[in-house]
Amino acid sequence: MKLKSNWRAVLRHAWSVRLAALAVVLSGVEVTLSCLAGSPPIPAGWFAALSGAVTIAAAVARLVSQKALPGGE
């Protein structure tokens, strides 16, 4: 496996990376809220559903052509 020569630009600008990071944050929020005492302010399953939807969006974004990134190949 070899990184692309412009991996830093991809990491900063690609929507698939941004959406995958958002899915990670949503999953973390869900776990944190479930660990807190008392009932969470949002009904159970909403963060899981949002995380799933964002993950699907990240996969689709990976297939969509995005404008050229700096240092592209």
PyMOL commands that set and color helices and strands:
alter all, ss='L'
color gray80, all
select helices_A, chain A and resi 7-13+15-35+46-63
alter helices_A, ss='H'
color red, helices_A
deselect
rebuild
show_as cartoon
